[in-house]
Amino acid sequence: MHSSLAATAPIDLDPLDADRTRHQGMLLRGSIVFLLLSTTVLQRFGLNFGSYSANVTLLAMFGVLGVALASSRLSFAVERVFLYVLCIAIAAASMLTNLNFSLIDRSSFSSLLLLVVMFLPFVFVLKPDPTGRNDADWVMRCFSNIALFCAFAGIAQFFAQFVMKPPWLFDFTESIPFILRGPSGFNTVIPVGSLFKSNGFFFREPSGFSFTMAFALLVEVALYKRLPRIGAFALALLLTYSGTGILALFIGLLFPLGLRTALRLGAVALVGGLVVVALGDVLNLSFTLGRVGEFGSERSSAYIRYIAPFRVIADTMMSDAWSFWLGHGPGTIYRLGPSSSYDFHDPTWAKLLFEYGFLGFVAFVALFATALYRPRVPQQLRAVLFFSWLLMGGHLLTPENNYFTLTLVGLMPLAGVALGRGVVTGASSGADAELSSPPDPTMVAKPSGTETR
């Protein structure tokens, strides 16, 4: 039972303290905005050292933690600290076991080091804002604004190709100074007939843009219900011709599970059918529908991403006495590729099982799931973030996906007023004032300090 609303209610401060608190709050929010931008419009940027390129999202995440620490807003999430230590211990045990007992050790120390750094931010959580502002709602609204900008960019990009097709329209990487380029090797420009899939102009792949649009659409449906935004996100999603966003949308509509699940899916199927009938020929939507048959073709994207990983695990899980429990060591799934007779992708679940075994799989999934324990965030949003991380890509060592989830959900204070509400004071910003409403007595905040999740 939480004690009171004191942790989210405004704190009486002297004028100097109040000014400093407001300044620190603005600085922290500014760093979070930059972090959200790094997961979307700044995806192609980083610090390129030649053999290695530091992802801008990774740098931005630690920047947020530094600002939060300087603002006295940073706290440990105790359960996550324990799970993080357990995860790293299992990963280290996997590497040492394979190093000492495997006939051919393919483990990568750099992969282990990146894993340690990648998940370190998961042990932290923000303390409630001392001025009473609703950070959790603010960050969702901020994401929706950024996503709307990306939607307009993606729609404009797609229709611009009917008039002109300069090289930079779908891939402007060559225009970025070499020292500022992020990691490469992505499938950025993908044709669909005589046209190209929209990648949102800023995104590295259409699939990433597709997921962002689907998630933004779900945010609006679940929280804010702004019809113009829903329409913009839906149109941008269609123009990606990617199944990633469609799958994310399907998962989101399943939750919360209940009698209305079938009604939601039926309504979306009906609307989708009408869109296909009305715009199918104009936008070549038959291409998207035809991708359902890809699951049976070994050379297709769908098979490589969703079916082939099961073959990899079935073929290798019991290759050594310890493989089932501890896996083959950090970074080894990448090195299996050249010796495999079929192409495969490395979704998070497969990478965890292959490299860190059953124990590592359970530990890392528990850490990520615990970070999503935020009851005031709608269940469908948390479900999409979880299953997209686990099933829909190789996200274990991908800063954009990990820190996107952490920023929107896991980093926010555990308790507080519900999303769509706000505690407004004289110290609150004008933006927060628009969210004004009485606090929900069932959604109260913990006192600032160490959290349990």
Summary of the structure (lengths in Angstrom):
residues: 453
radius of gyration: 22.7
end to end distance: 15.0
largest distance: 69.5
contacts: 1503
relative contact order: 0.16
helix: 60%
strand: 4%
